Amino acid sequence: MNRVKRMQPVLRIAELEADKAGRLLSQAQQLVQQEEQKLQQLAEYQDDYRRRLLDAGRQGMTVDRLRLYDGFQGQLDRAIAHQKTVIATREQEAEQFRLQWQQLDIRFKSLEKMLQRLQQEADRQQARVEQRNHDEYARRGAGAKKAWN
């Protein structure tokens, strides 16, 4: 039983570490989703901007205005490329958090199983001691009855 009590704080710390790693993973996944939403918004804006360019082109436009559209289109392309880089970085970070969480979760579950086995062994040992005491008590009780007869 003593070993079980000594291991309980170790198990609790392992559980806290795994929980913390799980929260960090969740936050990292949320960041990936937020960055993907930003990319989605940029792509939608770019599509809308292209439609406006086509509409304006049908009505006729000056070369200067076409250059402005083209320049802004280039800025949107660069922003989208940058956002894709940000997403890739966030995904790598999330993967690192996932690996860390997996390792800590495996460690926690291993410690938990070990503690269960220790508890079972302690219970079996306690049962053997109780059985031995019961047998000794019964043996002494039988011997006392013979002495009274």
VMD Tcl script that builds the backbone (N, CA, C; Angstrom):
set m [mol new atoms 447]
animate dup $m
set s [atomselect $m all]
$s set {name element resname resid chain x y z} {
  {N N MET 1 A 0.827 -1.193 0.000}
  {CA C MET 1 A 0.000 0.000 0.000}
  {C C MET 1 A 0.869 1.253 0.000}
  {N N ASN 2 A 2.005 1.157 0.629}
  {CA C ASN 2 A 2.905 2.289 0.719}
  {C C ASN 2 A 3.368 2.743 -0.673}
  {N N ARG 3 A 3.677 1.782 -1.531}
  {CA C ARG 3 A 4.117 2.116 -2.892}
  {C C ARG 3 A 2.998 2.807 -3.661}
  {N N VAL 4 A 1.784 2.373 -3.456}
  {CA C VAL 4 A 0.644 2.974 -4.138}
  {C C VAL 4 A 0.520 4.441 -3.737}
  {N N LYS 5 A 0.612 4.707 -2.445}
  {CA C LYS 5 A 0.492 6.090 -1.965}
  {C C LYS 5 A 1.634 6.957 -2.488}
  {N N ARG 6 A 2.827 6.394 -2.578}
  {CA C ARG 6 A 3.967 7.165 -3.091}
  {C C ARG 6 A 3.808 7.483 -4.571}
  {N N MET 7 A 3.159 6.598 -5.307}
  {CA C MET 7 A 3.018 6.784 -6.749}
  {C C MET 7 A 1.849 7.705 -7.120}
  {N N GLN 8 A 0.907 7.893 -6.236}
  {CA C GLN 8 A -0.257 8.713 -6.564}
  {C C GLN 8 A 0.108 10.147 -6.945}
  {N N PRO 9 A 1.018 10.823 -6.244}
  {CA C PRO 9 A 1.390 12.171 -6.690}
  {C C PRO 9 A 2.075 12.167 -8.071}
  {N N VAL 10 A 2.852 11.133 -8.353}
  {CA C VAL 10 A 3.501 11.028 -9.658}
  {C C VAL 10 A 2.438 10.896 -10.746}
  {N N LEU 11 A 1.427 10.075 -10.478}
  {CA C LEU 11 A 0.333 9.906 -11.428}
  {C C LEU 11 A -0.421 11.216 -11.615}
  {N N ARG 12 A -0.671 11.915 -10.551}
  {CA C ARG 12 A -1.404 13.198 -10.627}
  {C C ARG 12 A -0.619 14.207 -11.456}
  {N N ILE 13 A 0.684 14.280 -11.265}
  {CA C ILE 13 A 1.510 15.200 -12.042}
  {C C ILE 13 A 1.487 14.812 -13.523}
  {N N ALA 14 A 1.578 13.532 -13.807}
  {CA C ALA 14 A 1.526 13.072 -15.195}
  {C C ALA 14 A 0.182 13.420 -15.826}
  {N N GLU 15 A -0.877 13.294 -15.040}
  {CA C GLU 15 A -2.205 13.642 -15.549}
  {C C GLU 15 A -2.299 15.136 -15.848}
  {N N LEU 16 A -1.785 15.954 -14.954}
  {CA C LEU 16 A -1.811 17.405 -15.162}
  {C C LEU 16 A -0.999 17.799 -16.392}
  {N N GLU 17 A 0.165 17.165 -16.569}
  {CA C GLU 17 A 1.000 17.459 -17.733}
  {C C GLU 17 A 0.288 17.068 -19.029}
  {N N ALA 18 A -0.370 15.920 -19.041}
  {CA C ALA 18 A -1.100 15.476 -20.234}
  {C C ALA 18 A -2.280 16.403 -20.516}
  {N N ASP 19 A -2.974 16.821 -19.475}
  {CA C ASP 19 A -4.091 17.752 -19.651}
  {C C ASP 19 A -3.616 19.091 -20.211}
  {N N LYS 20 A -2.512 19.580 -19.675}
  {CA C LYS 20 A -1.963 20.850 -20.155}
  {C C LYS 20 A -1.558 20.725 -21.622}
  {N N ALA 21 A -0.910 19.632 -21.974}
  {CA C ALA 21 A -0.513 19.411 -23.365}
  {C C ALA 21 A -1.742 19.317 -24.266}
  {N N GLY 22 A -2.805 18.716 -23.771}
  {CA C GLY 22 A -4.055 18.641 -24.528}
  {C C GLY 22 A -4.662 20.018 -24.768}
  {N N ARG 23 A -4.611 20.866 -23.753}
  {CA C ARG 23 A -5.120 22.234 -23.914}
  {C C ARG 23 A -4.276 23.009 -24.924}
  {N N LEU 24 A -2.956 22.843 -24.857}
  {CA C LEU 24 A -2.081 23.523 -25.815}
  {C C LEU 24 A -2.342 23.042 -27.239}
  {N N LEU 25 A -2.580 21.757 -27.387}
  {CA C LEU 25 A -2.911 21.206 -28.701}
  {C C LEU 25 A -4.216 21.817 -29.204}
  {N N SER 26 A -5.203 21.883 -28.350}
  {CA C SER 26 A -6.495 22.452 -28.737}
  {C C SER 26 A -6.338 23.910 -29.176}
  {N N GLN 27 A -5.557 24.664 -28.435}
  {CA C GLN 27 A -5.319 26.068 -28.790}
  {C C GLN 27 A -4.599 26.170 -30.135}
  {N N ALA 28 A -3.634 25.306 -30.360}
  {CA C ALA 28 A -2.895 25.317 -31.619}
  {C C ALA 28 A -3.820 24.975 -32.783}
  {N N GLN 29 A -4.723 24.023 -32.570}
  {CA C GLN 29 A -5.678 23.660 -33.623}
  {C C GLN 29 A -6.637 24.812 -33.904}
  {N N GLN 30 A -7.021 25.534 -32.864}
  {CA C GLN 30 A -7.884 26.698 -33.053}
  {C C GLN 30 A -7.173 27.782 -33.860}
  {N N LEU 31 A -5.872 27.965 -33.587}
  {CA C LEU 31 A -5.103 28.947 -34.356}
  {C C LEU 31 A -5.044 28.560 -35.835}
  {N N VAL 32 A -4.871 27.276 -36.107}
  {CA C VAL 32 A -4.868 26.810 -37.501}
  {C C VAL 32 A -6.204 27.146 -38.150}
  {N N GLN 33 A -7.283 26.868 -37.448}
  {CA C GLN 33 A -8.614 27.151 -38.001}
  {C C GLN 33 A -8.806 28.652 -38.246}
  {N N GLN 34 A -8.338 29.480 -37.324}
  {CA C GLN 34 A -8.464 30.924 -37.494}
  {C C GLN 34 A -7.681 31.398 -38.719}
  {N N GLU 35 A -6.472 30.867 -38.876}
  {CA C GLU 35 A -5.649 31.259 -40.019}
  {C C GLU 35 A -6.272 30.761 -41.324}
  {N N GLU 36 A -6.887 29.583 -41.296}
  {CA C GLU 36 A -7.569 29.075 -42.491}
  {C C GLU 36 A -8.787 29.931 -42.827}
  {N N GLN 37 A -9.472 30.430 -41.816}
  {CA C GLN 37 A -10.606 31.334 -42.055}
  {C C GLN 37 A -10.124 32.631 -42.694}
  {N N LYS 38 A -8.985 33.134 -42.228}
  {CA C LYS 38 A -8.419 34.344 -42.840}
  {C C LYS 38 A -8.095 34.096 -44.309}
  {N N LEU 39 A -7.524 32.941 -44.601}
  {CA C LEU 39 A -7.216 32.601 -45.995}
  {C C LEU 39 A -8.505 32.519 -46.808}
  {N N GLN 40 A -9.517 31.918 -46.238}
  {CA C GLN 40 A -10.809 31.826 -46.915}
  {C C GLN 40 A -11.349 33.225 -47.225}
  {N N GLN 41 A -11.249 34.116 -46.266}
  {CA C GLN 41 A -11.725 35.484 -46.470}
  {C C GLN 41 A -10.924 36.182 -47.570}
  {N N LEU 42 A -9.614 36.003 -47.546}
  {CA C LEU 42 A -8.780 36.596 -48.595}
  {C C LEU 42 A -9.152 36.051 -49.975}
  {N N ALA 43 A -9.361 34.756 -50.055}
  {CA C ALA 43 A -9.719 34.139 -51.336}
  {C C ALA 43 A -11.075 34.650 -51.821}
  {N N GLU 44 A -12.033 34.777 -50.912}
  {CA C GLU 44 A -13.347 35.303 -51.281}
  {C C GLU 44 A -13.234 36.753 -51.737}
  {N N TYR 45 A -12.440 37.534 -51.029}
  {CA C TYR 45 A -12.245 38.929 -51.410}
  {C C TYR 45 A -11.575 39.012 -52.783}
  {N N GLN 46 A -10.605 38.146 -53.023}
  {CA C GLN 46 A -9.913 38.139 -54.306}
  {C C GLN 46 A -10.890 37.786 -55.437}
  {N N ASP 47 A -11.738 36.794 -55.208}
  {CA C ASP 47 A -12.734 36.437 -56.217}
  {C C ASP 47 A -13.679 37.604 -56.495}
  {N N ASP 48 A -14.137 38.252 -55.437}
  {CA C ASP 48 A -15.013 39.407 -55.572}
  {C C ASP 48 A -14.304 40.525 -56.338}
  {N N TYR 49 A -13.045 40.739 -56.002}
  {CA C TYR 49 A -12.265 41.795 -56.653}
  {C C TYR 49 A -12.105 41.495 -58.143}
  {N N ARG 50 A -11.894 40.241 -58.510}
  {CA C ARG 50 A -11.772 39.854 -59.921}
  {C C ARG 50 A -13.083 40.085 -60.670}
  {N N ARG 51 A -14.196 39.780 -60.019}
  {CA C ARG 51 A -15.490 40.028 -60.655}
  {C C ARG 51 A -15.677 41.518 -60.925}
  {N N ARG 52 A -15.304 42.326 -59.958}
  {CA C ARG 52 A -15.403 43.783 -60.145}
  {C C ARG 52 A -14.510 44.241 -61.299}
  {N N LEU 53 A -13.320 43.653 -61.371}
  {CA C LEU 53 A -12.401 44.008 -62.455}
  {C C LEU 53 A -13.009 43.649 -63.813}
  {N N LEU 54 A -13.610 42.466 -63.889}
  {CA C LEU 54 A -14.239 42.053 -65.146}
  {C C LEU 54 A -15.399 42.979 -65.514}
  {N N ASP 55 A -16.216 43.321 -64.522}
  {CA C ASP 55 A -17.334 44.234 -64.771}
  {C C ASP 55 A -16.828 45.596 -65.222}
  {N N ALA 56 A -15.808 46.079 -64.531}
  {CA C ALA 56 A -15.247 47.384 -64.905}
  {C C ALA 56 A -14.600 47.310 -66.281}
  {N N GLY 57 A -13.981 46.184 -66.615}
  {CA C GLY 57 A -13.349 46.022 -67.926}
  {C C GLY 57 A -14.370 46.007 -69.046}
  {N N ARG 58 A -15.528 45.466 -68.801}
  {CA C ARG 58 A -16.585 45.441 -69.812}
  {C C ARG 58 A -17.105 46.850 -70.102}
  {N N GLN 59 A -17.089 47.672 -69.085}
  {CA C GLN 59 A -17.578 49.043 -69.247}
  {C C GLN 59 A -16.490 49.954 -69.789}
  {N N GLY 60 A -15.276 49.433 -69.801}
  {CA C GLY 60 A -14.146 50.228 -70.276}
  {C C GLY 60 A -13.454 50.929 -69.125}
  {N N MET 61 A -12.120 50.926 -69.177}
  {CA C MET 61 A -11.359 51.588 -68.117}
  {C C MET 61 A -10.048 52.102 -68.700}
  {N N THR 62 A -9.460 52.990 -67.969}
  {CA C THR 62 A -8.191 53.570 -68.415}
  {C C THR 62 A -7.061 52.628 -68.059}
  {N N VAL 63 A -5.914 52.859 -68.690}
  {CA C VAL 63 A -4.725 52.058 -68.415}
  {C C VAL 63 A -4.278 52.266 -66.967}
  {N N ASP 64 A -4.357 53.479 -66.487}
  {CA C ASP 64 A -3.954 53.755 -65.093}
  {C C ASP 64 A -4.827 52.987 -64.103}
  {N N ARG 65 A -6.122 52.975 -64.387}
  {CA C ARG 65 A -7.026 52.259 -63.491}
  {C C ARG 65 A -6.750 50.751 -63.574}
  {N N LEU 66 A -6.469 50.239 -64.752}
  {CA C LEU 66 A -6.130 48.827 -64.916}
  {C C LEU 66 A -4.859 48.481 -64.144}
  {N N ARG 67 A -3.885 49.398 -64.181}
  {CA C ARG 67 A -2.640 49.182 -63.409}
  {C C ARG 67 A -2.928 49.138 -61.907}
  {N N LEU 68 A -3.830 50.010 -61.460}
  {CA C LEU 68 A -4.195 50.004 -60.031}
  {C C LEU 68 A -4.839 48.663 -59.653}
  {N N TYR 69 A -5.757 48.206 -60.471}
  {CA C TYR 69 A -6.373 46.902 -60.228}
  {C C TYR 69 A -5.319 45.798 -60.218}
  {N N ASP 70 A -4.444 45.845 -61.204}
  {CA C ASP 70 A -3.410 44.814 -61.310}
  {C C ASP 70 A -2.458 44.858 -60.110}
  {N N GLY 71 A -2.090 46.056 -59.685}
  {CA C GLY 71 A -1.203 46.197 -58.520}
  {C C GLY 71 A -1.847 45.650 -57.259}
  {N N PHE 72 A -3.122 45.980 -57.100}
  {CA C PHE 72 A -3.813 45.480 -55.914}
  {C C PHE 72 A -3.991 43.973 -55.987}
  {N N GLN 73 A -4.224 43.472 -57.205}
  {CA C GLN 73 A -4.340 42.015 -57.383}
  {C C GLN 73 A -3.027 41.339 -56.969}
  {N N GLY 74 A -1.903 41.944 -57.305}
  {CA C GLY 74 A -0.600 41.403 -56.893}
  {C C GLY 74 A -0.455 41.394 -55.373}
  {N N GLN 75 A -0.948 42.464 -54.736}
  {CA C GLN 75 A -0.905 42.513 -53.264}
  {C C GLN 75 A -1.756 41.403 -52.658}
  {N N LEU 76 A -2.906 41.164 -53.236}
  {CA C LEU 76 A -3.762 40.079 -52.749}
  {C C LEU 76 A -3.074 38.727 -52.934}
  {N N ASP 77 A -2.431 38.530 -54.075}
  {CA C ASP 77 A -1.708 37.266 -54.317}
  {C C ASP 77 A -0.618 37.064 -53.272}
  {N N ARG 78 A 0.117 38.135 -52.965}
  {CA C ARG 78 A 1.183 38.028 -51.958}
  {C C ARG 78 A 0.601 37.773 -50.564}
  {N N ALA 79 A -0.511 38.422 -50.269}
  {CA C ALA 79 A -1.158 38.212 -48.962}
  {C C ALA 79 A -1.635 36.764 -48.838}
  {N N ILE 80 A -2.180 36.216 -49.908}
  {CA C ILE 80 A -2.646 34.828 -49.880}
  {C C ILE 80 A -1.468 33.880 -49.734}
  {N N ALA 81 A -0.385 34.144 -50.456}
  {CA C ALA 81 A 0.806 33.293 -50.332}
  {C C ALA 81 A 1.362 33.351 -48.911}
  {N N HIS 82 A 1.389 34.565 -48.342}
  {CA C HIS 82 A 1.875 34.716 -46.965}
  {C C HIS 82 A 0.960 33.967 -45.989}
  {N N GLN 83 A -0.338 34.065 -46.209}
  {CA C GLN 83 A -1.288 33.388 -45.312}
  {C C GLN 83 A -1.108 31.877 -45.383}
  {N N LYS 84 A -0.832 31.344 -46.566}
  {CA C LYS 84 A -0.581 29.914 -46.701}
  {C C LYS 84 A 0.675 29.509 -45.937}
  {N N THR 85 A 1.680 30.375 -45.928}
  {CA C THR 85 A 2.900 30.114 -45.157}
  {C C THR 85 A 2.597 30.119 -43.660}
  {N N VAL 86 A 1.792 31.070 -43.241}
  {CA C VAL 86 A 1.392 31.151 -41.828}
  {C C VAL 86 A 0.645 29.880 -41.431}
  {N N ILE 87 A -0.252 29.419 -42.273}
  {CA C ILE 87 A -1.017 28.205 -41.985}
  {C C ILE 87 A -0.085 27.003 -41.871}
  {N N ALA 88 A 0.868 26.897 -42.793}
  {CA C ALA 88 A 1.816 25.770 -42.746}
  {C C ALA 88 A 2.609 25.792 -41.443}
  {N N THR 89 A 3.010 26.973 -41.015}
  {CA C THR 89 A 3.753 27.106 -39.753}
  {C C THR 89 A 2.871 26.699 -38.576}
  {N N ARG 90 A 1.641 27.176 -38.560}
  {CA C ARG 90 A 0.710 26.838 -37.472}
  {C C ARG 90 A 0.416 25.336 -37.452}
  {N N GLU 91 A 0.311 24.731 -38.632}
  {CA C GLU 91 A 0.068 23.290 -38.686}
  {C C GLU 91 A 1.265 22.516 -38.135}
  {N N GLN 92 A 2.472 22.976 -38.429}
  {CA C GLN 92 A 3.666 22.321 -37.876}
  {C C GLN 92 A 3.685 22.442 -36.359}
  {N N GLU 93 A 3.344 23.614 -35.865}
  {CA C GLU 93 A 3.295 23.815 -34.412}
  {C C GLU 93 A 2.245 22.893 -33.788}
  {N N ALA 94 A 1.083 22.807 -34.421}
  {CA C ALA 94 A 0.013 21.940 -33.902}
  {C C ALA 94 A 0.468 20.485 -33.904}
  {N N GLU 95 A 1.185 20.084 -34.935}
  {CA C GLU 95 A 1.690 18.708 -34.996}
  {C C GLU 95 A 2.679 18.441 -33.861}
  {N N GLN 96 A 3.520 19.409 -33.557}
  {CA C GLN 96 A 4.461 19.248 -32.444}
  {C C GLN 96 A 3.706 19.121 -31.118}
  {N N PHE 97 A 2.683 19.932 -30.946}
  {CA C PHE 97 A 1.867 19.835 -29.731}
  {C C PHE 97 A 1.147 18.485 -29.670}
  {N N ARG 98 A 0.689 17.999 -30.829}
  {CA C ARG 98 A 0.009 16.702 -30.856}
  {C C ARG 98 A 0.960 15.585 -30.442}
  {N N LEU 99 A 2.184 15.625 -30.963}
  {CA C LEU 99 A 3.167 14.599 -30.598}
  {C C LEU 99 A 3.504 14.666 -29.110}
  {N N GLN 100 A 3.667 15.866 -28.607}
  {CA C GLN 100 A 3.970 16.030 -27.179}
  {C C GLN 100 A 2.809 15.514 -26.332}
  {N N TRP 101 A 1.582 15.861 -26.720}
  {CA C TRP 101 A 0.421 15.389 -25.970}
  {C C TRP 101 A 0.347 13.868 -26.007}
  {N N GLN 102 A 0.589 13.267 -27.173}
  {CA C GLN 102 A 0.540 11.800 -27.284}
  {C C GLN 102 A 1.533 11.154 -26.326}
  {N N GLN 103 A 2.749 11.675 -26.297}
  {CA C GLN 103 A 3.775 11.099 -25.423}
  {C C GLN 103 A 3.362 11.215 -23.959}
  {N N LEU 104 A 2.878 12.383 -23.577}
  {CA C LEU 104 A 2.480 12.582 -22.180}
  {C C LEU 104 A 1.243 11.759 -21.824}
  {N N ASP 105 A 0.327 11.609 -22.757}
  {CA C ASP 105 A -0.868 10.801 -22.515}
  {C C ASP 105 A -0.495 9.330 -22.363}
  {N N ILE 106 A 0.404 8.857 -23.202}
  {CA C ILE 106 A 0.874 7.467 -23.091}
  {C C ILE 106 A 1.551 7.258 -21.743}
  {N N ARG 107 A 2.378 8.213 -21.337}
  {CA C ARG 107 A 3.067 8.117 -20.046}
  {C C ARG 107 A 2.046 8.059 -18.904}
  {N N PHE 108 A 1.052 8.941 -18.964}
  {CA C PHE 108 A 0.023 8.957 -17.916}
  {C C PHE 108 A -0.708 7.620 -17.857}
  {N N LYS 109 A -1.130 7.109 -19.010}
  {CA C LYS 109 A -1.881 5.854 -19.035}
  {C C LYS 109 A -1.020 4.689 -18.566}
  {N N SER 110 A 0.260 4.723 -18.885}
  {CA C SER 110 A 1.163 3.669 -18.416}
  {C C SER 110 A 1.301 3.720 -16.900}
  {N N LEU 111 A 1.478 4.913 -16.375}
  {CA C LEU 111 A 1.577 5.060 -14.918}
  {C C LEU 111 A 0.276 4.642 -14.237}
  {N N GLU 112 A -0.835 4.980 -14.857}
  {CA C GLU 112 A -2.128 4.618 -14.302}
  {C C GLU 112 A -2.289 3.099 -14.237}
  {N N LYS 113 A -1.894 2.407 -15.296}
  {CA C LYS 113 A -1.973 0.947 -15.302}
  {C C LYS 113 A -1.030 0.353 -14.265}
  {N N MET 114 A 0.184 0.920 -14.174}
  {CA C MET 114 A 1.136 0.429 -13.192}
  {C C MET 114 A 0.580 0.601 -11.777}
  {N N LEU 115 A -0.020 1.748 -11.518}
  {CA C LEU 115 A -0.596 2.001 -10.201}
  {C C LEU 115 A -1.752 1.040 -9.925}
  {N N GLN 116 A -2.550 0.729 -10.938}
  {CA C GLN 116 A -3.627 -0.243 -10.758}
  {C C GLN 116 A -3.059 -1.617 -10.409}
  {N N ARG 117 A -1.980 -2.004 -11.107}
  {CA C ARG 117 A -1.362 -3.302 -10.800}
  {C C ARG 117 A -0.786 -3.300 -9.384}
  {N N LEU 118 A -0.164 -2.202 -9.000}
  {CA C LEU 118 A 0.362 -2.113 -7.635}
  {C C LEU 118 A -0.768 -2.212 -6.609}
  {N N GLN 119 A -1.879 -1.553 -6.896}
  {CA C GLN 119 A -3.022 -1.590 -5.993}
  {C C GLN 119 A -3.581 -3.010 -5.903}
  {N N GLN 120 A -3.689 -3.685 -7.037}
  {CA C GLN 120 A -4.181 -5.058 -7.038}
  {C C GLN 120 A -3.252 -5.973 -6.246}
  {N N GLU 121 A -1.955 -5.794 -6.432}
  {CA C GLU 121 A -0.978 -6.597 -5.688}
  {C C GLU 121 A -1.082 -6.309 -4.194}
  {N N ALA 122 A -1.241 -5.037 -3.836}
  {CA C ALA 122 A -1.391 -4.680 -2.418}
  {C C ALA 122 A -2.673 -5.294 -1.855}
  {N N ASP 123 A -3.743 -5.274 -2.653}
  {CA C ASP 123 A -5.000 -5.877 -2.203}
  {C C ASP 123 A -4.837 -7.386 -2.002}
  {N N ARG 124 A -4.162 -8.039 -2.951}
  {CA C ARG 124 A -3.930 -9.483 -2.811}
  {C C ARG 124 A -3.078 -9.770 -1.575}
  {N N GLN 125 A -2.062 -8.975 -1.367}
  {CA C GLN 125 A -1.188 -9.158 -0.193}
  {C C GLN 125 A -1.994 -8.979 1.087}
  {N N GLN 126 A -2.847 -7.956 1.100}
  {CA C GLN 126 A -3.674 -7.704 2.283}
  {C C GLN 126 A -4.627 -8.877 2.510}
  {N N ALA 127 A -5.188 -9.413 1.452}
  {CA C ALA 127 A -6.102 -10.552 1.573}
  {C C ALA 127 A -5.365 -11.768 2.117}
  {N N ARG 128 A -4.119 -11.985 1.664}
  {CA C ARG 128 A -3.333 -13.117 2.179}
  {C C ARG 128 A -3.052 -12.943 3.664}
  {N N VAL 129 A -2.711 -11.727 4.068}
  {CA C VAL 129 A -2.439 -11.465 5.487}
  {C C VAL 129 A -3.704 -11.705 6.310}
  {N N GLU 130 A -4.827 -11.212 5.814}
  {CA C GLU 130 A -6.083 -11.402 6.539}
  {C C GLU 130 A -6.451 -12.882 6.616}
  {N N GLN 131 A -6.237 -13.614 5.521}
  {CA C GLN 131 A -6.541 -15.041 5.522}
  {C C GLN 131 A -5.632 -15.772 6.514}
  {N N ARG 132 A -4.347 -15.407 6.516}
  {CA C ARG 132 A -3.390 -16.025 7.443}
  {C C ARG 132 A -3.828 -15.748 8.882}
  {N N ASN 133 A -4.217 -14.500 9.155}
  {CA C ASN 133 A -4.667 -14.148 10.510}
  {C C ASN 133 A -5.942 -14.899 10.880}
  {N N HIS 134 A -6.833 -15.006 9.928}
  {CA C HIS 134 A -8.078 -15.732 10.178}
  {C C HIS 134 A -7.786 -17.209 10.460}
  {N N ASP 135 A -6.901 -17.811 9.645}
  {CA C ASP 135 A -6.529 -19.212 9.848}
  {C C ASP 135 A -5.869 -19.394 11.215}
  {N N GLU 136 A -5.006 -18.482 11.584}
  {CA C GLU 136 A -4.322 -18.562 12.882}
  {C C GLU 136 A -5.332 -18.441 14.017}
  {N N TYR 137 A -6.270 -17.510 13.841}
  {CA C TYR 137 A -7.303 -17.337 14.859}
  {C C TYR 137 A -8.161 -18.604 14.978}
  {N N ALA 138 A -8.509 -19.165 13.835}
  {CA C ALA 138 A -9.320 -20.395 13.837}
  {C C ALA 138 A -8.532 -21.543 14.469}
  {N N ARG 139 A -7.247 -21.662 14.160}
  {CA C ARG 139 A -6.413 -22.717 14.716}
  {C C ARG 139 A -6.325 -22.563 16.229}
  {N N ARG 140 A -6.126 -21.328 16.665}
  {CA C ARG 140 A -6.035 -21.099 18.107}
  {C C ARG 140 A -7.373 -21.367 18.792}
  {N N GLY 141 A -8.436 -21.004 18.110}
  {CA C GLY 141 A -9.773 -21.237 18.671}
  {C C GLY 141 A -10.039 -22.730 18.822}
  {N N ALA 142 A -9.635 -23.505 17.829}
  {CA C ALA 142 A -9.815 -24.964 17.892}
  {C C ALA 142 A -8.952 -25.547 19.012}
  {N N GLY 143 A -7.741 -25.042 19.162}
  {CA C GLY 143 A -6.850 -25.535 20.226}
  {C C GLY 143 A -7.397 -25.175 21.598}
  {N N ALA 144 A -8.007 -24.034 21.735}
  {CA C ALA 144 A -8.571 -23.615 23.019}
  {C C ALA 144 A -9.760 -24.473 23.391}
  {N N LYS 145 A -10.566 -24.856 22.395}
  {CA C LYS 145 A -11.718 -25.706 22.682}
  {C C LYS 145 A -11.263 -27.048 23.173}
  {N N LYS 146 A -10.175 -27.617 22.600}
  {CA C LYS 146 A -9.654 -28.907 23.048}
  {C C LYS 146 A -9.151 -28.805 24.472}
  {N N ALA 147 A -8.561 -27.674 24.805}
  {CA C ALA 147 A -8.049 -27.522 26.155}
  {C C ALA 147 A -9.196 -27.444 27.178}
  {N N TRP 148 A -10.347 -26.968 26.822}
  {CA C TRP 148 A -11.487 -26.865 27.709}
  {C C TRP 148 A -12.182 -28.195 27.872}
  {N N ASN 149 A -11.998 -29.085 26.957}
  {CA C ASN 149 A -12.698 -30.378 27.041}
  {C C ASN 149 A -11.991 -31.287 27.929}
}
mol reanalyze $m
mol bondsrecalc $m
mol representation Tube
mol addrep $m
